[in-house]
Amino acid sequence: MTLSRVKLEAFEADVEREERISLDAAELEAAQLAAYEKGYAAGWDDCGASKLTEEASLRAEIQKGLQDLIKDHGKLRQKFLDATESLLKVMLEKMMPKIRRVSIEEFIIQNLDDILAENENSICVTVHPDMTEVVKSIVSGNIDHVRILEDASYDTGQVEISFGDGGISADFERIFSDFPIVTKMDELQIGQDHG
């Protein structure tokens, strides 16, 4: 078996061979210097573009970090305010009965001595049944002149001292319910910038 070589026809146009350019030493040095300066300038341009890209990326990263920090601060602030509001409500729920009782005691103590000094008549103190023992402990020394009435229609914070033709009363339930206690903590300007 013999191998024969097939010759294929070339359809390409004849490529002209590049001509060699000959330069003298001064021209060659000038061309090399121009190429060096062109490469050096391209390097600086690449470096400048790279620095601008890096700065833009860094700015974007810092901006995103600040936005995340602001969001986190807002969430933490809200959690703090919610927890504080809950704590305040629990404290008030536990303290209000004691505050109410002490207020009634002070009201009776402050007024009872003056009323007893001015009136020889019997004095009547009307309170809610839950407050009877409190009033009894206050008037224990004057039990002959003071009559204690229980009235279930009274709130636990209501007290009335009546005598002769007059009387005085106080509704600590209403006073404390109207007391301007902030229950919505988000109304407070905690941590807000001034300006």
C-alpha positions as protocol buffer text, in pm:
chain_id: "A"
residue {
  index: 1
  type: MET
  ca { x: 0 y: 0 z: 0 }
}
residue {
  index: 2
  type: THR
  ca { x: 133 y: 327 z: -96 }
}
residue {
  index: 3
  type: LEU
  ca { x: 49 y: 653 z: 52 }
}
residue {
  index: 4
  type: SER
  ca { x: -8 y: 929 z: -180 }
}
residue {
  index: 5
  type: ARG
  ca { x: -12 y: 1283 z: -79 }
}
residue {
  index: 6
  type: VAL
  ca { x: -307 y: 1490 z: -166 }
}
residue {
  index: 7
  type: LYS
  ca { x: -237 y: 1842 z: -248 }
}
residue {
  index: 8
  type: LEU
  ca { x: -514 y: 2085 z: -149 }
}
residue {
  index: 9
  type: GLU
  ca { x: -572 y: 2404 z: -325 }
}
residue {
  index: 10
  type: ALA
  ca { x: -522 y: 2719 z: -113 }
}
residue {
  index: 11
  type: PHE
  ca { x: -797 y: 2975 z: -144 }
}
residue {
  index: 12
  type: GLU
  ca { x: -633 y: 3240 z: 70 }
}
residue {
  index: 13
  type: ALA
  ca { x: -483 y: 3542 z: -83 }
}
residue {
  index: 14
  type: ASP
  ca { x: -114 y: 3551 z: -74 }
}
residue {
  index: 15
  type: VAL
  ca { x: -7 y: 3712 z: 247 }
}
residue {
  index: 16
  type: GLU
  ca { x: 251 y: 3972 z: 193 }
}
residue {
  index: 17
  type: ARG
  ca { x: 552 y: 3937 z: 404 }
}
residue {
  index: 18
  type: GLU
  ca { x: 616 y: 4216 z: 646 }
}
residue {
  index: 19
  type: GLU
  ca { x: 889 y: 4441 z: 555 }
}
residue {
  index: 20
  type: ARG
  ca { x: 1164 y: 4494 z: 797 }
}
residue {
  index: 21
  type: ILE
  ca { x: 1200 y: 4843 z: 918 }
}
residue {
  index: 22
  type: SER
  ca { x: 1547 y: 4950 z: 980 }
}
residue {
  index: 23
  type: LEU
  ca { x: 1615 y: 5231 z: 1223 }
}
residue {
  index: 24
  type: ASP
  ca { x: 1932 y: 5397 z: 1317 }
}
residue {
  index: 25
  type: ALA
  ca { x: 2039 y: 5405 z: 1682 }
}
residue {
  index: 26
  type: ALA
  ca { x: 1884 y: 5745 z: 1763 }
}
residue {
  index: 27
  type: GLU
  ca { x: 1550 y: 5651 z: 1612 }
}
residue {
  index: 28
  type: LEU
  ca { x: 1558 y: 5312 z: 1788 }
}
residue {
  index: 29
  type: GLU
  ca { x: 1630 y: 5477 z: 2123 }
}
residue {
  index: 30
  type: ALA
  ca { x: 1348 y: 5731 z: 2065 }
}
residue {
  index: 31
  type: ALA
  ca { x: 1105 y: 5449 z: 1976 }
}
residue {
  index: 32
  type: GLN
  ca { x: 1207 y: 5251 z: 2286 }
}
residue {
  index: 33
  type: LEU
  ca { x: 1169 y: 5560 z: 2504 }
}
residue {
  index: 34
  type: ALA
  ca { x: 825 y: 5632 z: 2356 }
}
residue {
  index: 35
  type: ALA
  ca { x: 718 y: 5269 z: 2413 }
}
residue {
  index: 36
  type: TYR
  ca { x: 848 y: 5285 z: 2773 }
}
residue {
  index: 37
  type: GLU
  ca { x: 664 y: 5612 z: 2842 }
}
residue {
  index: 38
  type: LYS
  ca { x: 346 y: 5472 z: 2684 }
}
residue {
  index: 39
  type: GLY
  ca { x: 369 y: 5159 z: 2904 }
}
residue {
  index: 40
  type: TYR
  ca { x: 453 y: 5367 z: 3211 }
}
residue {
  index: 41
  type: ALA
  ca { x: 153 y: 5597 z: 3148 }
}
residue {
  index: 42
  type: ALA
  ca { x: -73 y: 5294 z: 3091 }
}
residue {
  index: 43
  type: GLY
  ca { x: 49 y: 5149 z: 3423 }
}
residue {
  index: 44
  type: TRP
  ca { x: -34 y: 5471 z: 3607 }
}
residue {
  index: 45
  type: ASP
  ca { x: -375 y: 5486 z: 3437 }
}
residue {
  index: 46
  type: ASP
  ca { x: -445 y: 5126 z: 3542 }
}
residue {
  index: 47
  type: CYS
  ca { x: -328 y: 5204 z: 3895 }
}
residue {
  index: 48
  type: GLY
  ca { x: -550 y: 5515 z: 3913 }
}
residue {
  index: 49
  type: ALA
  ca { x: -851 y: 5327 z: 3777 }
}
residue {
  index: 50
  type: SER
  ca { x: -785 y: 5043 z: 4020 }
}
residue {
  index: 51
  type: LYS
  ca { x: -760 y: 5288 z: 4311 }
}
residue {
  index: 52
  type: LEU
  ca { x: -1087 y: 5458 z: 4211 }
}
residue {
  index: 53
  type: THR
  ca { x: -1260 y: 5120 z: 4185 }
}
residue {
  index: 54
  type: GLU
  ca { x: -1120 y: 5016 z: 4523 }
}
residue {
  index: 55
  type: GLU
  ca { x: -1229 y: 5346 z: 4683 }
}
residue {
  index: 56
  type: ALA
  ca { x: -1579 y: 5314 z: 4535 }
}
residue {
  index: 57
  type: SER
  ca { x: -1601 y: 4958 z: 4663 }
}
residue {
  index: 58
  type: LEU
  ca { x: -1479 y: 5066 z: 5008 }
}
residue {
  index: 59
  type: ARG
  ca { x: -1731 y: 5355 z: 5018 }
}
residue {
  index: 60
  type: ALA
  ca { x: -2013 y: 5118 z: 4922 }
}
residue {
  index: 61
  type: GLU
  ca { x: -1903 y: 4872 z: 5191 }
}
residue {
  index: 62
  type: ILE
  ca { x: -1886 y: 5146 z: 5456 }
}
residue {
  index: 63
  type: GLN
  ca { x: -2225 y: 5281 z: 5351 }
}
residue {
  index: 64
  type: LYS
  ca { x: -2379 y: 4933 z: 5374 }
}
residue {
  index: 65
  type: GLY
  ca { x: -2217 y: 4883 z: 5715 }
}
residue {
  index: 66
  type: LEU
  ca { x: -2357 y: 5214 z: 5840 }
}
residue {
  index: 67
  type: GLN
  ca { x: -2704 y: 5131 z: 5710 }
}
residue {
  index: 68
  type: ASP
  ca { x: -2689 y: 4792 z: 5884 }
}
residue {
  index: 69
  type: LEU
  ca { x: -2571 y: 4965 z: 6202 }
}
residue {
  index: 70
  type: ILE
  ca { x: -2860 y: 5212 z: 6185 }
}
residue {
  index: 71
  type: LYS
  ca { x: -3108 y: 4927 z: 6134 }
}
residue {
  index: 72
  type: ASP
  ca { x: -2953 y: 4729 z: 6422 }
}
residue {
  index: 73
  type: HIS
  ca { x: -2957 y: 5039 z: 6644 }
}
residue {
  index: 74
  type: GLY
  ca { x: -3326 y: 5092 z: 6564 }
}
residue {
  index: 75
  type: LYS
  ca { x: -3409 y: 4730 z: 6643 }
}
residue {
  index: 76
  type: LEU
  ca { x: -3209 y: 4735 z: 6968 }
}
residue {
  index: 77
  type: ARG
  ca { x: -3366 y: 5066 z: 7069 }
}
residue {
  index: 78
  type: GLN
  ca { x: -3715 y: 4929 z: 7008 }
}
residue {
  index: 79
  type: LYS
  ca { x: -3636 y: 4612 z: 7205 }
}
residue {
  index: 80
  type: PHE
  ca { x: -3508 y: 4826 z: 7492 }
}
residue {
  index: 81
  type: LEU
  ca { x: -3816 y: 5048 z: 7485 }
}
residue {
  index: 82
  type: ASP
  ca { x: -4050 y: 4748 z: 7472 }
}
residue {
  index: 83
  type: ALA
  ca { x: -3872 y: 4586 z: 7767 }
}
residue {
  index: 84
  type: THR
  ca { x: -3871 y: 4913 z: 7961 }
}
residue {
  index: 85
  type: GLU
  ca { x: -4239 y: 4968 z: 7891 }
}
residue {
  index: 86
  type: SER
  ca { x: -4321 y: 4617 z: 8014 }
}
residue {
  index: 87
  type: LEU
  ca { x: -4108 y: 4668 z: 8324 }
}
residue {
  index: 88
  type: LEU
  ca { x: -4272 y: 5004 z: 8397 }
}
residue {
  index: 89
  type: LYS
  ca { x: -4620 y: 4854 z: 8363 }
}
residue {
  index: 90
  type: VAL
  ca { x: -4535 y: 4565 z: 8597 }
}
residue {
  index: 91
  type: MET
  ca { x: -4383 y: 4804 z: 8850 }
}
residue {
  index: 92
  type: LEU
  ca { x: -4688 y: 5030 z: 8841 }
}
residue {
  index: 93
  type: GLU
  ca { x: -4928 y: 4737 z: 8871 }
}
residue {
  index: 94
  type: LYS
  ca { x: -4742 y: 4617 z: 9180 }
}
residue {
  index: 95
  type: MET
  ca { x: -4689 y: 4960 z: 9333 }
}
residue {
  index: 96
  type: MET
  ca { x: -5023 y: 5131 z: 9267 }
}
residue {
  index: 97
  type: PRO
  ca { x: -5219 y: 4948 z: 9540 }
}
residue {
  index: 98
  type: LYS
  ca { x: -4952 y: 5042 z: 9794 }
}
residue {
  index: 99
  type: ILE
  ca { x: -4935 y: 5401 z: 9670 }
}
residue {
  index: 100
  type: ARG
  ca { x: -5315 y: 5422 z: 9681 }
}
residue {
  index: 101
  type: ARG
  ca { x: -5325 y: 5282 z: 10037 }
}
residue {
  index: 102
  type: VAL
  ca { x: -5053 y: 5518 z: 10159 }
}
residue {
  index: 103
  type: SER
  ca { x: -5231 y: 5811 z: 9993 }
}
residue {
  index: 104
  type: ILE
  ca { x: -5557 y: 5725 z: 10168 }
}
residue {
  index: 105
  type: GLU
  ca { x: -5373 y: 5688 z: 10499 }
}
residue {
  index: 106
  type: GLU
  ca { x: -5209 y: 6028 z: 10458 }
}
residue {
  index: 107
  type: PHE
  ca { x: -5537 y: 6189 z: 10353 }
}
residue {
  index: 108
  type: ILE
  ca { x: -5717 y: 6054 z: 10660 }
}
residue {
  index: 109
  type: ILE
  ca { x: -5430 y: 6133 z: 10900 }
}
residue {
  index: 110
  type: GLN
  ca { x: -5392 y: 6490 z: 10772 }
}
residue {
  index: 111
  type: ASN
  ca { x: -5763 y: 6568 z: 10786 }
}
residue {
  index: 112
  type: LEU
  ca { x: -5890 y: 6361 z: 11079 }
}
residue {
  index: 113
  type: ASP
  ca { x: -5707 y: 6547 z: 11355 }
}
residue {
  index: 114
  type: ASP
  ca { x: -5825 y: 6887 z: 11227 }
}
residue {
  index: 115
  type: ILE
  ca { x: -6183 y: 6765 z: 11190 }
}
residue {
  index: 116
  type: LEU
  ca { x: -6183 y: 6607 z: 11538 }
}
residue {
  index: 117
  type: ALA
  ca { x: -6049 y: 6928 z: 11692 }
}
residue {
  index: 118
  type: GLU
  ca { x: -6325 y: 7138 z: 11531 }
}
residue {
  index: 119
  type: ASN
  ca { x: -6619 y: 6897 z: 11568 }
}
residue {
  index: 120
  type: GLU
  ca { x: -6760 y: 6723 z: 11867 }
}
residue {
  index: 121
  type: ASN
  ca { x: -7001 y: 6530 z: 11650 }
}
residue {
  index: 122
  type: SER
  ca { x: -6937 y: 6183 z: 11523 }
}
residue {
  index: 123
  type: ILE
  ca { x: -6724 y: 6154 z: 11216 }
}
residue {
  index: 124
  type: CYS
  ca { x: -6799 y: 5900 z: 10946 }
}
residue {
  index: 125
  type: VAL
  ca { x: -6530 y: 5760 z: 10717 }
}
residue {
  index: 126
  type: THR
  ca { x: -6669 y: 5578 z: 10413 }
}
residue {
  index: 127
  type: VAL
  ca { x: -6439 y: 5350 z: 10213 }
}
residue {
  index: 128
  type: HIS
  ca { x: -6439 y: 5040 z: 9995 }
}
residue {
  index: 129
  type: PRO
  ca { x: -6460 y: 4717 z: 10204 }
}
residue {
  index: 130
  type: ASP
  ca { x: -6099 y: 4628 z: 10110 }
}
residue {
  index: 131
  type: MET
  ca { x: -5977 y: 4947 z: 10281 }
}
residue {
  index: 132
  type: THR
  ca { x: -6165 y: 4898 z: 10611 }
}
residue {
  index: 133
  type: GLU
  ca { x: -5871 y: 4744 z: 10798 }
}
residue {
  index: 134
  type: VAL
  ca { x: -5640 y: 5023 z: 10682 }
}
residue {
  index: 135
  type: VAL
  ca { x: -5881 y: 5287 z: 10813 }
}
residue {
  index: 136
  type: LYS
  ca { x: -5932 y: 5096 z: 11141 }
}
residue {
  index: 137
  type: SER
  ca { x: -5557 y: 5095 z: 11203 }
}
residue {
  index: 138
  type: ILE
  ca { x: -5543 y: 5471 z: 11144 }
}
residue {
  index: 139
  type: VAL
  ca { x: -5837 y: 5570 z: 11366 }
}
residue {
  index: 140
  type: SER
  ca { x: -5772 y: 5313 z: 11639 }
}
residue {
  index: 141
  type: GLY
  ca { x: -5707 y: 5584 z: 11900 }
}
residue {
  index: 142
  type: ASN
  ca { x: -6025 y: 5775 z: 11810 }
}
residue {
  index: 143
  type: ILE
  ca { x: -6262 y: 5483 z: 11758 }
}
residue {
  index: 144
  type: ASP
  ca { x: -6525 y: 5644 z: 11987 }
}
residue {
  index: 145
  type: HIS
  ca { x: -6562 y: 5948 z: 11761 }
}
residue {
  index: 146
  type: VAL
  ca { x: -6508 y: 5781 z: 11422 }
}
residue {
  index: 147
  type: ARG
  ca { x: -6749 y: 5547 z: 11253 }
}
residue {
  index: 148
  type: ILE
  ca { x: -6627 y: 5344 z: 10955 }
}
residue {
  index: 149
  type: LEU
  ca { x: -6873 y: 5262 z: 10678 }
}
residue {
  index: 150
  type: GLU
  ca { x: -6807 y: 5016 z: 10399 }
}
residue {
  index: 151
  type: ASP
  ca { x: -6950 y: 5094 z: 10058 }
}
residue {
  index: 152
  type: ALA
  ca { x: -6888 y: 4840 z: 9781 }
}
residue {
  index: 153
  type: SER
  ca { x: -6980 y: 5099 z: 9518 }
}
residue {
  index: 154
  type: TYR
  ca { x: -6666 y: 5294 z: 9610 }
}
residue {
  index: 155
  type: ASP
  ca { x: -6342 y: 5220 z: 9430 }
}
residue {
  index: 156
  type: THR
  ca { x: -6055 y: 5104 z: 9649 }
}
residue {
  index: 157
  type: GLY
  ca { x: -5903 y: 5449 z: 9605 }
}
residue {
  index: 158
  type: GLN
  ca { x: -6209 y: 5645 z: 9721 }
}
residue {
  index: 159
  type: VAL
  ca { x: -6250 y: 5783 z: 10072 }
}
residue {
  index: 160
  type: GLU
  ca { x: -6505 y: 6022 z: 10219 }
}
residue {
  index: 161
  type: ILE
  ca { x: -6489 y: 6184 z: 10560 }
}
residue {
  index: 162
  type: SER
  ca { x: -6825 y: 6332 z: 10660 }
}
residue {
  index: 163
  type: PHE
  ca { x: -6906 y: 6526 z: 10973 }
}
residue {
  index: 164
  type: GLY
  ca { x: -7192 y: 6747 z: 11089 }
}
residue {
  index: 165
  type: ASP
  ca { x: -7293 y: 6964 z: 10796 }
}
residue {
  index: 166
  type: GLY
  ca { x: -6987 y: 6903 z: 10584 }
}
residue {
  index: 167
  type: GLY
  ca { x: -6744 y: 6655 z: 10455 }
}
residue {
  index: 168
  type: ILE
  ca { x: -6442 y: 6602 z: 10239 }
}
residue {
  index: 169
  type: SER
  ca { x: -6365 y: 6330 z: 9993 }
}
residue {
  index: 170
  type: ALA
  ca { x: -6090 y: 6211 z: 9765 }
}
residue {
  index: 171
  type: ASP
  ca { x: -6087 y: 5971 z: 9475 }
}
residue {
  index: 172
  type: PHE
  ca { x: -5731 y: 5846 z: 9448 }
}
residue {
  index: 173
  type: GLU
  ca { x: -5840 y: 5591 z: 9189 }
}
residue {
  index: 174
  type: ARG
  ca { x: -5932 y: 5874 z: 8953 }
}
residue {
  index: 175
  type: ILE
  ca { x: -5632 y: 6084 z: 9051 }
}
residue {
  index: 176
  type: PHE
  ca { x: -5392 y: 5802 z: 8967 }
}
residue {
  index: 177
  type: SER
  ca { x: -5573 y: 5706 z: 8648 }
}
residue {
  index: 178
  type: ASP
  ca { x: -5548 y: 6069 z: 8530 }
}
residue {
  index: 179
  type: PHE
  ca { x: -5186 y: 6093 z: 8638 }
}
residue {
  index: 180
  type: PRO
  ca { x: -4974 y: 6163 z: 8326 }
}
residue {
  index: 181
  type: ILE
  ca { x: -4775 y: 5841 z: 8323 }
}
residue {
  index: 182
  type: VAL
  ca { x: -4628 y: 5768 z: 7983 }
}
residue {
  index: 183
  type: THR
  ca { x: -4727 y: 5418 z: 7881 }
}
residue {
  index: 184
  type: LYS
  ca { x: -4614 y: 5449 z: 7523 }
}
residue {
  index: 185
  type: MET
  ca { x: -4237 y: 5452 z: 7553 }
}
residue {
  index: 186
  type: ASP
  ca { x: -4192 y: 5542 z: 7189 }
}
residue {
  index: 187
  type: GLU
  ca { x: -4327 y: 5888 z: 7277 }
}
residue {
  index: 188
  type: LEU
  ca { x: -4012 y: 5946 z: 7478 }
}
residue {
  index: 189
  type: GLN
  ca { x: -3723 y: 6102 z: 7292 }
}
residue {
  index: 190
  type: ILE
  ca { x: -3462 y: 5863 z: 7431 }
}
residue {
  index: 191
  type: GLY
  ca { x: -3141 y: 5868 z: 7231 }
}
residue {
  index: 192
  type: GLN
  ca { x: -3271 y: 6112 z: 6972 }
}
residue {
  index: 193
  type: ASP
  ca { x: -3028 y: 6362 z: 6826 }
}
residue {
  index: 194
  type: HIS
  ca { x: -3094 y: 6724 z: 6913 }
}
residue {
  index: 195
  type: GLY
  ca { x: -3083 y: 6908 z: 6588 }
}
